[in-house]
Amino acid sequence: MPSADLDVLRRQAILSSAAGFPFLLVYGLVWIAAGALSYVVSPAVAPWLYLLGGLPATPIALAVERRVRYVPAPKPDPLLPLTLQLLFVQIVAFPAVMIVWSLAPSYTPVAFASVVGAHFLPFQWLYRTPIYGVLGVVVALGAYAVGAVSRHKAIHHTGFFVGAALLVGAFLVRAHAKAVSIDATRS
């Protein structure tokens, strides 16, 4: 595929998804909610809050995406297979999260955050912004730092840290998408 065609597809991906803003927004809120709820549920249940938070979050994020995107997604979307692979690459890392869960359950969100952070890295190419690269490193390594400092309270604090990072990232990528939208209307 010629480079110019690929650039058009990537710009369309930015505009049709607001550069991933809805997913970062909704998942940021889910991580914060998991952190808050981890104080009121049993320690055996708390890791489930993080791992299953995506079940209600994904359809909500898709609904938000339909409301905030700048252009409709193309039908068929030629980048959809790539996007789905980027999203589901996390699945291969789940055995590591399960090992952490079995050995030290309070560190489960730390392990899961490293997987989440790593999966952001390719989105910097797709959405043409280094924000995802920085966000990936901040979420993955920052969660480890939170775990090292918080120790057994990592089950709570990691949710707040990752959620806050995702919310900051959400508004940064939204500004990026808006700039791309303004640039597209000028062209």
LINVENFEN-V172038 format. One record per residue. SS is DSSP state (@ for helix, = for strand, . for the rest). PSI is psi as a letter, one per 20 degrees, with the letter a starting at -180 (999 if undefined). Layout:
BEGIN
<<SS PSI> <SS PSI>>
END
This chain:
BEGIN
<<. p> <. q> <@ h> <@ h> <@ h> <@ h> <@ h> <@ g> <@ g> <@ g> <@ g> <@ h> <@ g> <@ g> <@ h> <@ i> <@ j> <@ k> <@ k> <@ j> <@ g> <@ h> <@ g> <@ g> <@ g> <@ g> <@ h> <@ g> <@ h> <@ g> <@ g> <@ g> <@ g> <@ g> <@ g> <@ g> <@ h> <. i> <. h> <. i> <. r> <. q> <@ h> <@ h> <@ h> <@ g> <@ h> <@ h> <@ g> <@ g> <@ h> <@ j> <@ h> <@ h> <@ g> <@ h> <@ h> <@ g> <@ h> <@ g> <@ h> <@ h> <@ g> <@ g> <@ g> <@ h> <@ h> <@ i> <. q> <. h> <. q> <. q> <. q> <. q> <. o> <. q> <. o> <. i> <. i> <@ g> <@ g> <@ g> <@ g> <@ h> <@ g> <@ h> <@ g> <@ j> <@ h> <@ h> <@ h> <@ i> <@ i> <@ h> <@ h> <@ g> <@ h> <@ h> <@ g> <@ g> <@ g> <@ h> <@ h> <. n> <@ h> <@ i> <@ j> <@ g> <@ h> <@ g> <@ g> <@ h> <@ h> <@ h> <@ g> <@ g> <@ g> <@ h> <@ i> <@ h> <. g> <. h> <@ i> <@ h> <@ g> <@ g> <. j> <. l> <. p> <. i> <@ g> <@ h> <@ g> <@ g> <@ g> <@ g> <@ g> <@ g> <@ g> <@ g> <@ h> <@ h> <@ h> <@ g> <@ g> <@ g> <@ g> <@ h> <@ g> <@ h> <@ d> <@ i> <@ j> <@ h> <@ h> <@ g> <@ h> <@ h> <@ g> <@ g> <@ g> <@ g> <@ g> <@ g> <@ g> <@ h> <@ g> <@ g> <@ h> <@ g> <@ h> <@ g> <@ h> <@ g> <@ h> <@ g> <@ h> <@ g> <@ h> <@ h> <@ g> <@ g> <@ h> <@ h> <@ h> <@ h> <. 999>>
END
